[in-house]
Amino acid sequence: MPTMVAIQHNTKIKAYYERLKANGKHTTVAQVAVMRKLLVIAHSLYKSEEMYKEKL
């Protein structure tokens, strides 16, 4: 569910998901790629002790 919310409300994640879909990836594969990206972002923020700020 966090993946679907991120795809709907985060512009960068949405663009990433749509790019994967446009390149022919199956919906499930694109969603798993977004899941991984969210985990990488969360881990990076945890290690650097920063708050997430969406850059436009």
mmJSON file of the N, C-alpha and C atoms, coordinates in Angstrom:
{"data_MODEL":{"atom_site":{
"group_PDB":["ATOM","ATOM","ATOM","ATOM","ATOM","ATOM","ATOM","ATOM","ATOM","ATOM","ATOM","ATOM","ATOM","ATOM","ATOM","ATOM","ATOM","ATOM","ATOM","ATOM","ATOM","ATOM","ATOM","ATOM","ATOM","ATOM","ATOM","ATOM","ATOM","ATOM","ATOM","ATOM","ATOM","ATOM","ATOM","ATOM","ATOM","ATOM","ATOM","ATOM","ATOM","ATOM","ATOM","ATOM","ATOM","ATOM","ATOM","ATOM","ATOM","ATOM","ATOM","ATOM","ATOM","ATOM","ATOM","ATOM","ATOM","ATOM","ATOM","ATOM","ATOM","ATOM","ATOM","ATOM","ATOM","ATOM","ATOM","ATOM","ATOM","ATOM","ATOM","ATOM","ATOM","ATOM","ATOM","ATOM","ATOM","ATOM","ATOM","ATOM","ATOM","ATOM","ATOM","ATOM","ATOM","ATOM","ATOM","ATOM","ATOM","ATOM","ATOM","ATOM","ATOM","ATOM","ATOM","ATOM","ATOM","ATOM","ATOM","ATOM","ATOM","ATOM","ATOM","ATOM","ATOM","ATOM","ATOM","ATOM","ATOM","ATOM","ATOM","ATOM","ATOM","ATOM","ATOM","ATOM","ATOM","ATOM","ATOM","ATOM","ATOM","ATOM","ATOM","ATOM","ATOM","ATOM","ATOM","ATOM","ATOM","ATOM","ATOM","ATOM","ATOM","ATOM","ATOM","ATOM","ATOM","ATOM","ATOM","ATOM","ATOM","ATOM","ATOM","ATOM","ATOM","ATOM","ATOM","ATOM","ATOM","ATOM","ATOM","ATOM","ATOM","ATOM","ATOM","ATOM","ATOM","ATOM","ATOM","ATOM","ATOM","ATOM","ATOM","ATOM","ATOM","ATOM","ATOM","ATOM"],
"id":[1,2,3,4,5,6,7,8,9,10,11,12,13,14,15,16,17,18,19,20,21,22,23,24,25,26,27,28,29,30,31,32,33,34,35,36,37,38,39,40,41,42,43,44,45,46,47,48,49,50,51,52,53,54,55,56,57,58,59,60,61,62,63,64,65,66,67,68,69,70,71,72,73,74,75,76,77,78,79,80,81,82,83,84,85,86,87,88,89,90,91,92,93,94,95,96,97,98,99,100,101,102,103,104,105,106,107,108,109,110,111,112,113,114,115,116,117,118,119,120,121,122,123,124,125,126,127,128,129,130,131,132,133,134,135,136,137,138,139,140,141,142,143,144,145,146,147,148,149,150,151,152,153,154,155,156,157,158,159,160,161,162,163,164,165,166,167,168],
"type_symbol":["N","C","C","N","C","C","N","C","C","N","C","C","N","C","C","N","C","C","N","C","C","N","C","C","N","C","C","N","C","C","N","C","C","N","C","C","N","C","C","N","C","C","N","C","C","N","C","C","N","C","C","N","C","C","N","C","C","N","C","C","N","C","C","N","C","C","N","C","C","N","C","C","N","C","C","N","C","C","N","C","C","N","C","C","N","C","C","N","C","C","N","C","C","N","C","C","N","C","C","N","C","C","N","C","C","N","C","C","N","C","C","N","C","C","N","C","C","N","C","C","N","C","C","N","C","C","N","C","C","N","C","C","N","C","C","N","C","C","N","C","C","N","C","C","N","C","C","N","C","C","N","C","C","N","C","C","N","C","C","N","C","C","N","C","C","N","C","C"],
"label_atom_id":["N","CA","C","N","CA","C","N","CA","C","N","CA","C","N","CA","C","N","CA","C","N","CA","C","N","CA","C","N","CA","C","N","CA","C","N","CA","C","N","CA","C","N","CA","C","N","CA","C","N","CA","C","N","CA","C","N","CA","C","N","CA","C","N","CA","C","N","CA","C","N","CA","C","N","CA","C","N","CA","C","N","CA","C","N","CA","C","N","CA","C","N","CA","C","N","CA","C","N","CA","C","N","CA","C","N","CA","C","N","CA","C","N","CA","C","N","CA","C","N","CA","C","N","CA","C","N","CA","C","N","CA","C","N","CA","C","N","CA","C","N","CA","C","N","CA","C","N","CA","C","N","CA","C","N","CA","C","N","CA","C","N","CA","C","N","CA","C","N","CA","C","N","CA","C","N","CA","C","N","CA","C","N","CA","C","N","CA","C","N","CA","C","N","CA","C"],
"label_alt_id":[null,null,null,null,null,null,null,null,null,null,null,null,null,null,null,null,null,null,null,null,null,null,null,null,null,null,null,null,null,null,null,null,null,null,null,null,null,null,null,null,null,null,null,null,null,null,null,null,null,null,null,null,null,null,null,null,null,null,null,null,null,null,null,null,null,null,null,null,null,null,null,null,null,null,null,null,null,null,null,null,null,null,null,null,null,null,null,null,null,null,null,null,null,null,null,null,null,null,null,null,null,null,null,null,null,null,null,null,null,null,null,null,null,null,null,null,null,null,null,null,null,null,null,null,null,null,null,null,null,null,null,null,null,null,null,null,null,null,null,null,null,null,null,null,null,null,null,null,null,null,null,null,null,null,null,null,null,null,null,null,null,null,null,null,null,null,null,null],
"label_comp_id":["MET","MET","MET","PRO","PRO","PRO","THR","THR","THR","MET","MET","MET","VAL","VAL","VAL","ALA","ALA","ALA","ILE","ILE","ILE","GLN","GLN","GLN","HIS","HIS","HIS","ASN","ASN","ASN","THR","THR","THR","LYS","LYS","LYS","ILE","ILE","ILE","LYS","LYS","LYS","ALA","ALA","ALA","TYR","TYR","TYR","TYR","TYR","TYR","GLU","GLU","GLU","ARG","ARG","ARG","LEU","LEU","LEU","LYS","LYS","LYS","ALA","ALA","ALA","ASN","ASN","ASN","GLY","GLY","GLY","LYS","LYS","LYS","HIS","HIS","HIS","THR","THR","THR","THR","THR","THR","VAL","VAL","VAL","ALA","ALA","ALA","GLN","GLN","GLN","VAL","VAL","VAL","ALA","ALA","ALA","VAL","VAL","VAL","MET","MET","MET","ARG","ARG","ARG","LYS","LYS","LYS","LEU","LEU","LEU","LEU","LEU","LEU","VAL","VAL","VAL","ILE","ILE","ILE","ALA","ALA","ALA","HIS","HIS","HIS","SER","SER","SER","LEU","LEU","LEU","TYR","TYR","TYR","LYS","LYS","LYS","SER","SER","SER","GLU","GLU","GLU","GLU","GLU","GLU","MET","MET","MET","TYR","TYR","TYR","LYS","LYS","LYS","GLU","GLU","GLU","LYS","LYS","LYS","LEU","LEU","LEU"],
"label_asym_id":["A","A","A","A","A","A","A","A","A","A","A","A","A","A","A","A","A","A","A","A","A","A","A","A","A","A","A","A","A","A","A","A","A","A","A","A","A","A","A","A","A","A","A","A","A","A","A","A","A","A","A","A","A","A","A","A","A","A","A","A","A","A","A","A","A","A","A","A","A","A","A","A","A","A","A","A","A","A","A","A","A","A","A","A","A","A","A","A","A","A","A","A","A","A","A","A","A","A","A","A","A","A","A","A","A","A","A","A","A","A","A","A","A","A","A","A","A","A","A","A","A","A","A","A","A","A","A","A","A","A","A","A","A","A","A","A","A","A","A","A","A","A","A","A","A","A","A","A","A","A","A","A","A","A","A","A","A","A","A","A","A","A","A","A","A","A","A","A"],
"label_entity_id":["1","1","1","1","1","1","1","1","1","1","1","1","1","1","1","1","1","1","1","1","1","1","1","1","1","1","1","1","1","1","1","1","1","1","1","1","1","1","1","1","1","1","1","1","1","1","1","1","1","1","1","1","1","1","1","1","1","1","1","1","1","1","1","1","1","1","1","1","1","1","1","1","1","1","1","1","1","1","1","1","1","1","1","1","1","1","1","1","1","1","1","1","1","1","1","1","1","1","1","1","1","1","1","1","1","1","1","1","1","1","1","1","1","1","1","1","1","1","1","1","1","1","1","1","1","1","1","1","1","1","1","1","1","1","1","1","1","1","1","1","1","1","1","1","1","1","1","1","1","1","1","1","1","1","1","1","1","1","1","1","1","1","1","1","1","1","1","1"],
"label_seq_id":[1,1,1,2,2,2,3,3,3,4,4,4,5,5,5,6,6,6,7,7,7,8,8,8,9,9,9,10,10,10,11,11,11,12,12,12,13,13,13,14,14,14,15,15,15,16,16,16,17,17,17,18,18,18,19,19,19,20,20,20,21,21,21,22,22,22,23,23,23,24,24,24,25,25,25,26,26,26,27,27,27,28,28,28,29,29,29,30,30,30,31,31,31,32,32,32,33,33,33,34,34,34,35,35,35,36,36,36,37,37,37,38,38,38,39,39,39,40,40,40,41,41,41,42,42,42,43,43,43,44,44,44,45,45,45,46,46,46,47,47,47,48,48,48,49,49,49,50,50,50,51,51,51,52,52,52,53,53,53,54,54,54,55,55,55,56,56,56],
"pdbx_PDB_ins_code":[null,null,null,null,null,null,null,null,null,null,null,null,null,null,null,null,null,null,null,null,null,null,null,null,null,null,null,null,null,null,null,null,null,null,null,null,null,null,null,null,null,null,null,null,null,null,null,null,null,null,null,null,null,null,null,null,null,null,null,null,null,null,null,null,null,null,null,null,null,null,null,null,null,null,null,null,null,null,null,null,null,null,null,null,null,null,null,null,null,null,null,null,null,null,null,null,null,null,null,null,null,null,null,null,null,null,null,null,null,null,null,null,null,null,null,null,null,null,null,null,null,null,null,null,null,null,null,null,null,null,null,null,null,null,null,null,null,null,null,null,null,null,null,null,null,null,null,null,null,null,null,null,null,null,null,null,null,null,null,null,null,null,null,null,null,null,null,null],
"Cartn_x":[0.79,0.0,0.84,1.948,2.756,3.229,3.437,3.878,2.799,1.566,0.473,0.245,0.371,0.212,1.333,2.55,3.687,3.51,3.004,2.786,1.733,0.726,-0.346,0.066,0.866,1.076,2.483,3.472,4.849,5.178,5.482,5.676,6.873,7.967,9.153,8.927,8.289,7.999,7.012,6.025,5.039,5.713,6.614,7.328,8.184,8.825,9.643,8.778,7.633,6.709,6.197,5.786,5.271,6.346,7.592,8.693,8.908,8.854,9.002,7.879,6.646,5.505,5.643,6.108,6.281,7.358,8.329,9.393,8.984,7.708,7.205,7.231,7.518,7.526,6.09,5.885,4.577,4.28,3.0,2.591,3.225,3.219,3.773,5.27,5.966,7.417,7.72,6.939,7.139,6.851,5.829,5.505,6.612,7.185,8.278,9.501,9.746,10.86,10.646,9.407,9.088,9.266,8.855,9.052,10.529,11.359,12.799,13.33,12.878,13.321,12.911,11.695,11.253,12.116,12.476,13.343,14.725,15.259,16.574,16.524,15.455,15.299,15.185,14.358,14.163,15.469,16.217,17.493,18.485,18.536,19.434,19.086,17.797,17.37,17.685,17.509,17.807,19.294,20.139,21.585,22.096,21.508,21.97,21.213,20.23,19.408,18.79,18.227,17.583,16.088,15.351,13.927,13.768,12.731,12.489,11.883,12.436,11.904,11.835,10.627,10.467,10.957,11.889,12.418,11.628,11.184,10.384,11.218],
"Cartn_y":[-1.204,0.0,1.281,1.354,2.58,2.868,1.821,1.994,2.694,2.263,2.857,4.318,4.603,5.98,6.859,6.33,7.101,7.376,6.39,6.576,7.656,7.725,8.707,10.114,10.252,11.565,12.136,11.341,11.828,11.962,13.175,13.423,12.668,12.594,11.897,10.387,9.828,8.394,8.067,8.944,8.728,8.75,9.687,9.764,8.514,8.037,6.82,5.618,5.48,4.382,4.452,5.628,5.786,5.525,5.901,5.624,4.123,3.401,1.948,1.32,1.773,1.25,1.552,2.756,3.144,2.304,1.834,0.993,-0.468,-0.77,-2.117,-3.027,-2.474,-3.308,-3.626,-4.832,-5.235,-4.414,-4.219,-3.4,-3.877,-5.182,-5.728,-5.475,-5.628,-5.398,-3.93,-3.036,-1.6,-1.255,-1.881,-1.628,-2.128,-3.274,-3.799,-2.893,-2.349,-1.41,-0.159,0.312,1.473,1.111,-0.099,-0.55,-0.489,-0.998,-1.001,0.419,1.299,2.699,3.341,3.065,3.613,3.098,1.814,1.257,1.898,2.117,2.747,4.178,4.905,6.274,6.273,5.369,5.298,4.961,4.028,3.643,4.802,5.48,6.621,7.723,8.0,9.022,8.604,7.339,6.829,6.968,6.575,6.626,8.067,8.972,10.362,11.199,10.603,11.277,12.561,12.483,13.628,13.371,14.435,14.34,14.361,13.694,13.652,14.958,15.513,16.719,16.448,16.508,16.293,17.518,17.306,18.406,18.463,19.651,19.796,20.107],
"Cartn_z":[0.0,0.0,0.0,0.747,0.671,-0.759,-1.512,-2.9,-3.713,-3.556,-4.318,-3.909,-2.623,-2.143,-2.699,-2.696,-3.228,-4.714,-5.457,-6.893,-7.134,-6.278,-6.449,-6.029,-4.983,-4.379,-4.513,-4.854,-4.975,-6.46,-6.893,-8.322,-8.893,-8.155,-8.665,-8.736,-7.723,-7.723,-8.837,-9.028,-10.092,-11.466,-11.668,-12.942,-13.164,-12.105,-12.179,-12.558,-11.899,-12.178,-13.618,-14.051,-15.406,-16.453,-16.157,-17.085,-17.228,-16.107,-16.159,-16.978,-16.756,-17.499,-18.989,-19.326,-20.723,-21.402,-20.623,-21.171,-21.278,-20.992,-21.198,-19.985,-18.807,-17.604,-17.188,-16.689,-16.179,-14.926,-14.639,-13.495,-12.196,-11.966,-10.728,-10.632,-11.721,-11.738,-11.445,-12.022,-11.777,-10.317,-9.738,-8.337,-7.41,-7.716,-6.899,-7.017,-8.199,-8.374,-7.529,-7.455,-6.617,-5.15,-4.75,-3.367,-2.996,-3.892,-3.628,-3.505,-4.391,-4.344,-3.022,-2.542,-1.26,-0.116,-0.161,0.877,0.859,-0.321,-0.439,0.098,-0.236,0.263,1.783,2.324,3.773,4.486,3.946,4.562,4.518,3.396,3.257,4.256,4.415,5.374,6.8,7.105,8.442,8.757,7.81,8.039,8.164,7.405,7.449,8.48,9.139,10.146,9.607,8.405,7.767,7.616,7.383,7.086,5.573,5.086,3.65,3.179,2.116,1.488,-0.002,-0.548,-1.978,-2.713,-3.613,-4.412,-5.718,-6.075,-7.283,-8.46],
"occupancy":[1.0,1.0,1.0,1.0,1.0,1.0,1.0,1.0,1.0,1.0,1.0,1.0,1.0,1.0,1.0,1.0,1.0,1.0,1.0,1.0,1.0,1.0,1.0,1.0,1.0,1.0,1.0,1.0,1.0,1.0,1.0,1.0,1.0,1.0,1.0,1.0,1.0,1.0,1.0,1.0,1.0,1.0,1.0,1.0,1.0,1.0,1.0,1.0,1.0,1.0,1.0,1.0,1.0,1.0,1.0,1.0,1.0,1.0,1.0,1.0,1.0,1.0,1.0,1.0,1.0,1.0,1.0,1.0,1.0,1.0,1.0,1.0,1.0,1.0,1.0,1.0,1.0,1.0,1.0,1.0,1.0,1.0,1.0,1.0,1.0,1.0,1.0,1.0,1.0,1.0,1.0,1.0,1.0,1.0,1.0,1.0,1.0,1.0,1.0,1.0,1.0,1.0,1.0,1.0,1.0,1.0,1.0,1.0,1.0,1.0,1.0,1.0,1.0,1.0,1.0,1.0,1.0,1.0,1.0,1.0,1.0,1.0,1.0,1.0,1.0,1.0,1.0,1.0,1.0,1.0,1.0,1.0,1.0,1.0,1.0,1.0,1.0,1.0,1.0,1.0,1.0,1.0,1.0,1.0,1.0,1.0,1.0,1.0,1.0,1.0,1.0,1.0,1.0,1.0,1.0,1.0,1.0,1.0,1.0,1.0,1.0,1.0,1.0,1.0,1.0,1.0,1.0,1.0],
"B_iso_or_equiv":[0.0,0.0,0.0,0.0,0.0,0.0,0.0,0.0,0.0,0.0,0.0,0.0,0.0,0.0,0.0,0.0,0.0,0.0,0.0,0.0,0.0,0.0,0.0,0.0,0.0,0.0,0.0,0.0,0.0,0.0,0.0,0.0,0.0,0.0,0.0,0.0,0.0,0.0,0.0,0.0,0.0,0.0,0.0,0.0,0.0,0.0,0.0,0.0,0.0,0.0,0.0,0.0,0.0,0.0,0.0,0.0,0.0,0.0,0.0,0.0,0.0,0.0,0.0,0.0,0.0,0.0,0.0,0.0,0.0,0.0,0.0,0.0,0.0,0.0,0.0,0.0,0.0,0.0,0.0,0.0,0.0,0.0,0.0,0.0,0.0,0.0,0.0,0.0,0.0,0.0,0.0,0.0,0.0,0.0,0.0,0.0,0.0,0.0,0.0,0.0,0.0,0.0,0.0,0.0,0.0,0.0,0.0,0.0,0.0,0.0,0.0,0.0,0.0,0.0,0.0,0.0,0.0,0.0,0.0,0.0,0.0,0.0,0.0,0.0,0.0,0.0,0.0,0.0,0.0,0.0,0.0,0.0,0.0,0.0,0.0,0.0,0.0,0.0,0.0,0.0,0.0,0.0,0.0,0.0,0.0,0.0,0.0,0.0,0.0,0.0,0.0,0.0,0.0,0.0,0.0,0.0,0.0,0.0,0.0,0.0,0.0,0.0,0.0,0.0,0.0,0.0,0.0,0.0],
"pdbx_formal_charge":[null,null,null,null,null,null,null,null,null,null,null,null,null,null,null,null,null,null,null,null,null,null,null,null,null,null,null,null,null,null,null,null,null,null,null,null,null,null,null,null,null,null,null,null,null,null,null,null,null,null,null,null,null,null,null,null,null,null,null,null,null,null,null,null,null,null,null,null,null,null,null,null,null,null,null,null,null,null,null,null,null,null,null,null,null,null,null,null,null,null,null,null,null,null,null,null,null,null,null,null,null,null,null,null,null,null,null,null,null,null,null,null,null,null,null,null,null,null,null,null,null,null,null,null,null,null,null,null,null,null,null,null,null,null,null,null,null,null,null,null,null,null,null,null,null,null,null,null,null,null,null,null,null,null,null,null,null,null,null,null,null,null,null,null,null,null,null,null],
"auth_seq_id":[1,1,1,2,2,2,3,3,3,4,4,4,5,5,5,6,6,6,7,7,7,8,8,8,9,9,9,10,10,10,11,11,11,12,12,12,13,13,13,14,14,14,15,15,15,16,16,16,17,17,17,18,18,18,19,19,19,20,20,20,21,21,21,22,22,22,23,23,23,24,24,24,25,25,25,26,26,26,27,27,27,28,28,28,29,29,29,30,30,30,31,31,31,32,32,32,33,33,33,34,34,34,35,35,35,36,36,36,37,37,37,38,38,38,39,39,39,40,40,40,41,41,41,42,42,42,43,43,43,44,44,44,45,45,45,46,46,46,47,47,47,48,48,48,49,49,49,50,50,50,51,51,51,52,52,52,53,53,53,54,54,54,55,55,55,56,56,56],
"auth_comp_id":["MET","MET","MET","PRO","PRO","PRO","THR","THR","THR","MET","MET","MET","VAL","VAL","VAL","ALA","ALA","ALA","ILE","ILE","ILE","GLN","GLN","GLN","HIS","HIS","HIS","ASN","ASN","ASN","THR","THR","THR","LYS","LYS","LYS","ILE","ILE","ILE","LYS","LYS","LYS","ALA","ALA","ALA","TYR","TYR","TYR","TYR","TYR","TYR","GLU","GLU","GLU","ARG","ARG","ARG","LEU","LEU","LEU","LYS","LYS","LYS","ALA","ALA","ALA","ASN","ASN","ASN","GLY","GLY","GLY","LYS","LYS","LYS","HIS","HIS","HIS","THR","THR","THR","THR","THR","THR","VAL","VAL","VAL","ALA","ALA","ALA","GLN","GLN","GLN","VAL","VAL","VAL","ALA","ALA","ALA","VAL","VAL","VAL","MET","MET","MET","ARG","ARG","ARG","LYS","LYS","LYS","LEU","LEU","LEU","LEU","LEU","LEU","VAL","VAL","VAL","ILE","ILE","ILE","ALA","ALA","ALA","HIS","HIS","HIS","SER","SER","SER","LEU","LEU","LEU","TYR","TYR","TYR","LYS","LYS","LYS","SER","SER","SER","GLU","GLU","GLU","GLU","GLU","GLU","MET","MET","MET","TYR","TYR","TYR","LYS","LYS","LYS","GLU","GLU","GLU","LYS","LYS","LYS","LEU","LEU","LEU"],
"auth_asym_id":["A","A","A","A","A","A","A","A","A","A","A","A","A","A","A","A","A","A","A","A","A","A","A","A","A","A","A","A","A","A","A","A","A","A","A","A","A","A","A","A","A","A","A","A","A","A","A","A","A","A","A","A","A","A","A","A","A","A","A","A","A","A","A","A","A","A","A","A","A","A","A","A","A","A","A","A","A","A","A","A","A","A","A","A","A","A","A","A","A","A","A","A","A","A","A","A","A","A","A","A","A","A","A","A","A","A","A","A","A","A","A","A","A","A","A","A","A","A","A","A","A","A","A","A","A","A","A","A","A","A","A","A","A","A","A","A","A","A","A","A","A","A","A","A","A","A","A","A","A","A","A","A","A","A","A","A","A","A","A","A","A","A","A","A","A","A","A","A"],
"auth_atom_id":["N","CA","C","N","CA","C","N","CA","C","N","CA","C","N","CA","C","N","CA","C","N","CA","C","N","CA","C","N","CA","C","N","CA","C","N","CA","C","N","CA","C","N","CA","C","N","CA","C","N","CA","C","N","CA","C","N","CA","C","N","CA","C","N","CA","C","N","CA","C","N","CA","C","N","CA","C","N","CA","C","N","CA","C","N","CA","C","N","CA","C","N","CA","C","N","CA","C","N","CA","C","N","CA","C","N","CA","C","N","CA","C","N","CA","C","N","CA","C","N","CA","C","N","CA","C","N","CA","C","N","CA","C","N","CA","C","N","CA","C","N","CA","C","N","CA","C","N","CA","C","N","CA","C","N","CA","C","N","CA","C","N","CA","C","N","CA","C","N","CA","C","N","CA","C","N","CA","C","N","CA","C","N","CA","C","N","CA","C","N","CA","C","N","CA","C"],
"pdbx_PDB_model_num":[1,1,1,1,1,1,1,1,1,1,1,1,1,1,1,1,1,1,1,1,1,1,1,1,1,1,1,1,1,1,1,1,1,1,1,1,1,1,1,1,1,1,1,1,1,1,1,1,1,1,1,1,1,1,1,1,1,1,1,1,1,1,1,1,1,1,1,1,1,1,1,1,1,1,1,1,1,1,1,1,1,1,1,1,1,1,1,1,1,1,1,1,1,1,1,1,1,1,1,1,1,1,1,1,1,1,1,1,1,1,1,1,1,1,1,1,1,1,1,1,1,1,1,1,1,1,1,1,1,1,1,1,1,1,1,1,1,1,1,1,1,1,1,1,1,1,1,1,1,1,1,1,1,1,1,1,1,1,1,1,1,1,1,1,1,1,1,1]
}}}
